[in-house]
Amino acid sequence: MRPHSFFVGILLALALACGGPASAQDAATWIWYPGDFEIWLSNRMQVQRVERAVAWPPFWRLYHHQPQMNFTRQLELAEPEEITLAVEGTYNVAIDGKFVHGDQQRITLPAGKHGINIQVYNPVSPPSVYVRGRTVHSDATWTVAPRPFQAVAEGAVAAASWNLSAAGQPPSRYKLATTEVKPAAIQRGPHSVLVDFGQETIGFIKLSKLKGNGKLSLYYGESPEEALSTGTCETLDHYTINANDGDFIAGASRALRYVNIEFDPGVGFDEVSLLYEYLPVTPRGTFRSSDDQLNRIWDVAMRTLELNTREFFIDGIKRDHWVWSGDAVQAYLMNYYAFFDSDTVKRTTWALRGADPVDMHLNTILDYSLYWFIGIRDYYQYTGDAAFVKSIYPRMVSLMNFVLARGNANGMLEGLPGDWVFVDWADMPKDGELSTIQLLLARSLEAMADCAALARDEAHAAAYRQMATALRHKIMATFWDTQRQVFVHARKDGRLNRLVTRHPAMFALMFGYLDDAQAAAVRRNVLMNDTVQKITTPYMRFYELAALAESGRHDYVTAQIKDYWGGMLRDGATCFWEQYDPKVKGPERYAMYGKPFGMSLCHAWGASPLYLLGKYYLGVKPTQPGYAAYIVEPKLGGLRWIEGKVPTPRGDIAVFASATQIKVTAADGQGLLRFTSATPPRSGRGALRKIADHQYELTLESGKTYTVERSN
C-alpha cells in the first residue's frame, strides 16, 4: 500500500474544491462504510461532556470505526475520462485488478468496462474517499467492504454518505455551523459581567478587543442562580489571558442562557456575544390555534427540539449531551412533525447501535435496546426509506440475538447483571419480569418481523412474528388482572407483584393490544384514576398523553398540556425541562441528582407537544410507508380552531379545522380526510362518504385544496 497519508489526501482535496466540472462536483460526495462515520462522530461528541471542568465520558461501551476499507465501483465508459481523488487515509488504487503507479490522485480511465478498487487505511477517522470526474463520482453506487476486491463477495454493501459534497469538507473536519448573536441584557460589575442571551442557547462566548494579563472565568447557567453560583454551577471555563486588543473565542461550546464573566483587574474587553452553534434544519411543521398559551407551547417545544438536534438527537444540551436511545426515539417522532430531518434520525440510529459483537444493551439499559427496534419501524413508516432499513438490518439481527439470548425460561426479559432496567424515574420495583418490558419486547419483535420482510429474510420474518404473537398471549395470561381489569406490574420468582402503574396500560393502548372493553377499562381504572401513581417527567407523559389521544380523550390532553407545559412557561422556561413539579418553587426546582443545578432545562423529551399536536390534533399520519397513503383526522380538543402544516417526504399537508369548517391542502399520495359532523356536511370538491353515524370520509388528491362545511 503506497504511503499517502490522509493529510496529503486532504491537502489535495482543498485544492480540488476550487475547480472541476460543475455537474460532477454537484453529484460527488464523501463515502464511507455504513455506520463508521456515525460511530466515530458520536464518540468525538459524547466524550466532550464535562462537569465543573472534569471530563465525564459515557459509562457504556464505545465502539470504533473499522480502520481499513475497500471502495469498489464497476463502470463502463464510452470515452476516456480523468478522475481526481481525495482520500482520508493511507491508500492505494487498483484499476481492473492492477495497482496504479505514479500519480494516484489524477487518474485517466480508458474507454470500456472497468473495476475500480480504492483500499484505505485510517486508524484516526473513518476511511473515506471522494472521487470526481465528468461522469464518474463517489456516491451510493459504490460498494465498500473490509477486504480487498470484495465487490461481489459477501459483506460488500452500498457506501454510505451524508451531505459532505465538497472535496474540501472531509468527514474528519465536520463541524456544526455558527452564527453570532448579541445579548438581550448585560449587568456590569467592577470585575464581572452577567450576560443574559434572553433564551436557552448553546455556543462559544466571544469577547471583542480582549486585552491585558490575568485570569478570566466563565460561569455558565441555564438560570441566573446557576451562573452566579460559581461554586456549584455545572459548567465553567478558566483562562489565563495575555492579550492585546484581540477578539477572544472560548475554546468549548457550552449550553447557557446566562454567563457570569469574572476577570482580574488587569483584564478588559469591549463587547460580549455568542457564536451560536447549530445544525442547519428547516422548520416545516407549524401549529396555531385559538389558544395563545398552546401556541407558545408549540414555539418553545420547537426551540427545545431544534437545540437538541445536533450531530445527533441528544438528550440535553447542558446535561448529558449524550445520545440516549429512549430519548432519541421520542425525538424522532417529534421531528417527523417539526423538521422531517431523516438524516439525523439515521445518524443517531447508527451511532446508538455501534458495531458488532454486541455485549451490552444500548446505553446499558434493557428497555433502550427495545426502543431502538421500534424507532426503526417508525422511521420506515414515516419515510418509506427501505434502503436504510436494509442497510442496518444485519445489526438489528445481531442486537435481537443478544436480547433473546438473555431471555428467561418463560421467554420473557428481566434485568440481568450489568443491565439497567429504567422504564422511568418513578419509584417502583424494577426487578423480575416487568409487564412494561414484555410489551416493549413484543413490539420490538413485530418491528423485527416487518424489517426482516423488507430485507427479504422471510424465514426470520415468520419466526419473529410467531415469537411476538406467543409473547402477547403470555403477557395477557400473566399480567392481565381479569377481576380488576388492569395490568399488574411484575412477576418475580413466580409470584406476581400486583402493583398497578400507568406504564403497561399506556403501551398496550398505543400498540393496539387491547380489545375495546379492555381499552376502556385501562383508561377508566388506570389512566384516568388519580389514585394510581402520577407521572412527573415529560418522558413518560409523552406516552401517557399519546395513549389518551389515541383513545379520543383530546379535551383532557389539551388541559394536561396547558397545565404541565404551561406551568413550565409560567415558571420562566424558554425551553422545556427534564422534569417538572409545580409544587417546587425557587432555585430548588433546578436541583436533580443531588446537585443544586443538576436538572437539564433544555431536554429533548420535553418537546413532546410537537408530536401530540401534529399527529392527534392536526390529525395527520401515514397509513402506508413514506406517506404513500395517509389519513387526516383533525380533532379540536376543546379549541375553537386549529391550523398548521405537517411535513412529509412528498410535500407538506396543510390543515385548518373549526367546529364548522375543515380545509385541507393535500400532498402527493393517497390521502383520506375523516371527520365528524352532526348534520350532513358539504364540500365543493370530491365525493363525501358516510361511514357511520355522524362520521364521514373524503378522498384527497395530490396538490388540491378541499373545504368541508360541517356542524358539531
Buried (B, 14 or more C-beta within 10 A) or exposed (E): EEEBBBEBBBEBBBBBBEEBBEEBBEBBBBBBBBBBBBBBBBBEBBBEBBBEEEEBEBEBEEBEBBBBBBBBBEBEBEEEBBBBBBBBBBBBBBBEEEEBEEEBBEBEBEEEEBBBBBBBBBEEBBBBBBBBBBBBBBBEEBBBBBEBBBBEEEEBBBBBBBEBBBBBBBBBEBEBEBEEBEBEEEEEEEBBBBBBBEBBBBBBBBBEBBBBEBEBBBBBBBBBBBBBBEEEBBBBBEBEBEBEEEBBEBEEBBBBBBBBBBBBEEBBBEEBBBBBBBBEBEBBBBBBBBBEBBBEBBEBBBBBBBBBBBBBBBBBBBBBBBBBBBBBBBBBBBBBBBBBBBEBBBBBBBBBBBBEEBEBBBBBBBBBBBBBBBBBBBBBBBBBBBEBBBBBBBBBBBBBEBBBEBBEEBBBBBBEEEBBBBBBBBEBEBEBBBBBBBBBBBBBBBBBBBBBBBBEBEEBBEBBBEBBBEBBEBBBEBBBBEEEBBBBBBBBEEEBBEEBBBBBBBBBBBBEBBEEEBBEBBBEBBBEBEEBBEBBBBBBBBBBBBBBBBBEBBBBBBBBBBEBBBEBBEBEBBBBBBBBEBEEEEBEBBEBEEBBBBBBBBBBBBBBBBBBBBBBBBBBBBBEBBBBEBBBBBBBBBBEBBBBBBBBBBBBBBBBBBBEBBBBBBBBBBBBBBBBBEEEBEBEEBEBEEEEEBEBBBBBEEEEEBEBBBEE
